Amino acid sequence: MHYPFSMAISDNTLVVSSQASDHKYGFGRLVAIDLNAVDQALAKDQSKAALPFNEIVTSNTRIARDAGLIAIDGQIVFGSRENNNLYAVPRDQNGFLCNDSEKKLESCPEASVLALAASDPYALEFISQGESENKILVTYLSSDRLDIVNLDKNKKNNALKPVKHFFAADWVREKLGEKALKDKRLITRKIFLANKADKDKAKVYFLFEKYSDKSSFIEHSKGVFIIAVLASQLISEKQVPASSIELWDLSEQYNIKGAQDLYVNDEGSLAYVLARLPESIFKIDLHDQKRFESQPVCLGASSLAVTAAQDRLFIPCYQDNKVISFKLPSLRLDNATGYYGRGPAFIAIDDNHKRIFVSYNNDNKVGILNFNLDYLGHIFNQASSHSTGS
Amino acid sequence: MRRQSFIIFSLGFFILASCAEESPFLTGYIKRASDAVMTPCDPYNKGSLHTCLVFSSAFNQNLIVYDATAEELVLAPIPFFPLKIKVGPATNDLVTVKNVNEDFPYFLALDPAEAAIYIIRAFPSSDKKHRSFEMPLRENLVQRDKKPFKMAAWAHDEDVIVVVTYPGEGEIELVFLDKITGKIKKDKSQVIKIGSKPSHVEINKEGIAVISDEGSNNIHEINLADSNNPKASSSYDIGMPSDKISLRERDFGQGMKSYVAILPAMGTELKLFRLSDKKVLDTYNLNSHPQALYFPDQNSEPCCDGEKNWIALVDNKGKLNYIAIKPEADGLRLKELKNFDLTSEKNLSLSQLTVIKILGGQVIFDPSLKQEKRCLPNNRKMFFISSFAQEKPYFRYDENLLSGNGHEVEAQGQSCEGQSSAFRFGTVSAEPIPRKNERHDRNER
């Protein structure tokens, strides 16, 4: 595993993908890890060394480079920014099918691949789960296109099929008028599904960034919107009516010009936004936009993760090489780590065992910390200090 | 040709020679402040009395000291770098001790992650065994499993009593430190249940502690001077959950009284509360989000065309608002005076600014430095402590082109108290002021 990046946890399985932007690697990896085995390995050996690979890794396959974020349900789904494909691989009790560390996922008969209509698929989410099919919402880092894709549970491969799409810019123009996006474009930085368990109340919150239309990757984002739409309306409506769209202009209200991640509580009353410009964590009252507070964060805050109890929020800081945590809902600083590894990028929370997994992107390892941010050990062999990745 | 070379060489020599009189400000070390405190200090153990601003950056594990009297960072023994005082991984709340002399030896820093207080010397000890800004003493709080939030400290008899808030537990802890050594007296520690989520705390010279509450509409008062028994507290309804507060003794024409300026936990109002009446005198609605508040003491300079009584607020967009406190028949009123943009080009010249605190007061003047006072007559200044700042882009001919918003920069700002202009540390709008060169003495640390 090199450059571990995105992670997701479901039941007792942690899935990790790598993002091998380094072109010396022709492929990325997808790995499933048994969390009960991790628990046993940690109990056996408290030396904080790498946990034995063969005892904890249950599935391992090669994938395309530049995998985006992972969504996990009965299938593991992710997009690749290398080839703009969407991938789905079924899970089993050991991890996932297509368990062959030397073969690429495309060659696995059980995997499904779909060529997407836009570039840079990144954030995605299961927005409905039915008996025979699931619906996946796919978003892109370089456009405002939003795709709904069907995942047929009865098919072993070719299970993915595009159903419909929207353009978020249309929603913004409907709510704010044409001028709001004059010479500007939107990209989707992140999505969050609140109230997952309730089919009627499940709501998708989109975090959009606004850029100049004359695109340049070097420029800074010029504004941030949050838009909320009921998941059921995304699935059933051809066009989402403006009255069903809730919009918050974060640049106007809070002077937030760029943002990385967000979390919304189940009541839909509080949003926690990890802003990049200014680099701070914001707590915003979605019902009363006059009410908010913010706290400074460490350098290169890349993402956030919230416990199932909604009482703690974790932020890895890629540049500062540390992880910090805040108590919720108060947003008070709780803990900050020292140096455990280089380039922490994402965090997956194991609520059952009260642990977090941190992908140390430049150190080639996934760190294991408890909720107090004490270092317990790591998965995969750490890169030498003279190199990045492996 | 020879003459031209000579002229160029001479010019170069004179330029360099004049630059050698002044060392450049070491920028970049106080970029993301999470707190700061203004304290008297003797930065180089030379028996001098200066004013220092000590900055914490919660994730840097160090404190950095700015000598506001000399207008430069306090240097490390290797003079190419600022002095760094090692503290904990999340140290972010800095306080001075009230009710002490100017040369009280230490100030305090709180680390919520470690549940510990750091005691940092600002003056050397009389026996010279301890030096200014040496490695701090760290004292663990008694309640190790709970997360402290904010604190305030007050000296009384042989003790320094530190009030520490625990909003998650709805309680405060009274921590007793030895007044001379700073060591904790664990057996005297007391926990008091108070309010819903006690948040910020301030203490005046008489030992009255005022505590804001982000979980209820009350603020709380506790009298630390009563006795060593658990203190009874009083609670007053102010109509909103509260956050930052500033407690001052002021005379607004009705005699010297205790006033509390209060910011909301999440809203946009400023409230002025008088302790003797136990009531809110007025509420001012700022149409943006107040981030920092400065309630000057009785000796403040006037602002805004001679207005003597005022409060300053900075909002989340970097606008500085001056609010007048006007006596009226039935009390006091808060009225908008003036506002100006700290981010404008004639001030800090930024595209984005987050100010988390405003400090102010008289900066001690040291005549041995042969500097002129920048702020007349009493050298009173305001310091804008920022946790994030982004500069304006260099190229602005088309906002759509490259360098959209500029880079993150250090932008701690200062101004003369009550003024409408500010400048960044390390930049000076006036002529350079010549001063005695002390560089060769710094290695004595």
Interface residues (C-beta under 8 A of the other chain):
Chain A: D183 S212 D213 K214 S216 I218 E219 H220 S221 K222 Y254 N255 K257 L277 P278 E279 S280 K283 D285 K290 R291 F292 E293 S294 P296 V297 C298 L299 C317 D320 K322 I324 K327 S330 R332 L333 D334 N335 A336 T337 G338
Chain B: R32 S34 A58 F59 Q61 P89 A90 N92 P112 A113 K147 F149 P167 G168 K197 E214 D243 A265 M266 G267 T268 H289 N316 K317 Q352 T354 I356 S387 F388 Q390 E399 N400 L401 L402 S403 G404 N405 E408
